[in-house]
Amino acid sequence: MASRTLLDYVQSILNETSGDEVNSITDTIEAASIARMVQQVYYEIVDEMALPSNRKLMALDGLGNLDKPNYMGLPQEVSEISWIEYDCRESPDAVKRYRTMEYMAPHEFVTYVNQRPSDDTDNYQIVMSDANVALIIGKTAPPQYWTSFDDKYIVFDSYDTGVEATLQSSKSIVYAEYRPNFILNDDFIPVLPDNLTNTLYIQCLNRCYAAFKETLNPKTERQESRMRIRTQRNKWRHRRQTESGPNYGR
């Protein structure tokens, strides 16, 4: 199926609703309103469907903060993490050795790290969280557990000063769901699987009938209902079981 631009969506909807012809989404107030409606419906579909096509491998952001060496930044576009791996090599020159980090709920994480002996400064150090709560962090072993207190930073239970001064972006791998940007210009192509491009169009068309014609279109209403059921059933093209992780709801 050929990719549809935002202008294609707007022109098709205007044609269906007997609107004025346009050559750009900025030509009329009505065209601009429809473009914003397409944007809104697109985000609703992305958020509701948790689309497999909106998952990818990426890295956490390294902070280089010596006061918080166990902190890493969560990329802004991430909405849900499936898993995190970190390179736990034993020396800077050793071969890579990735391990899956285990998630802990914030309360469990705080309880776990603060059971450590705070006076053992050879193996542990105190790191202050943003809430000014002390966390006893390991400094002679690679991380094993992670959590997040604010959906902005990933906090690990340890890092190895014999290998690195702070945790590094280049040594992290994250498999995450992200929210694509939708740009309001004529040539923008909404990123969707082929089976959802018509769903986006039908939902937008129904919204436009309700907004501009103050009526509903029974035919497209039925189409939208059928598409929702079919799309939920066929989200994963290769029938893979979904994995769940902490949802950051962005």
Stockholm file with secondary structure:
# STOCKHOLM 1.0

chainA/1-250         MASRTLLDYVQSILNETSGDEVNSITDTIEAASIARMVQQVYYEIVDEMALPSNRKLMALDGLGNLDKPNYMGLPQEVSEISWIEYDCRESPDAVKRYRTMEYMAPHEFVTYVNQRPSDDTDNYQIVMSDANVALIIGKTAPPQYWTSFDDKYIVFDSYDTGVEATLQSSKSIVYAEYRPNFILNDDFIPVLPDNLTNTLYIQCLNRCYAAFKETLNPKTERQESRMRIRTQRNKWRHRRQTESGPNYGR
#=GR chainA/1-250 SS CCCCCHHHHHHHHHHHTTCCCCSSTTSSHHHHHHHHHHHHHHHHHHHHHTCGGGEEEECCEECCCTTSTTEEECCTTEEEEEEEEEECCSSTTSCCCEEECEECCHHHHHHHHTTSCTTCTTTEEEEECTTSCEEEEESBSCCCEEECSSSSEEEESBCBTTTCSSCCGGGEEEEEEECCCCCCSTTCCCCCCHHHHHHHHHHHHHHHIIIIISSCCHHHHHHHHHHHHHHHHTSSTTCCCCCCCCBCCC
#=GC SS_cons         CCCCCHHHHHHHHHHHTTCCCCSSTTSSHHHHHHHHHHHHHHHHHHHHHTCGGGEEEECCEECCCTTSTTEEECCTTEEEEEEEEEECCSSTTSCCCEEECEECCHHHHHHHHTTSCTTCTTTEEEEECTTSCEEEEESBSCCCEEECSSSSEEEESBCBTTTCSSCCGGGEEEEEEECCCCCCSTTCCCCCCHHHHHHHHHHHHHHHIIIIISSCCHHHHHHHHHHHHHHHHTSSTTCCCCCCCCBCCC
//
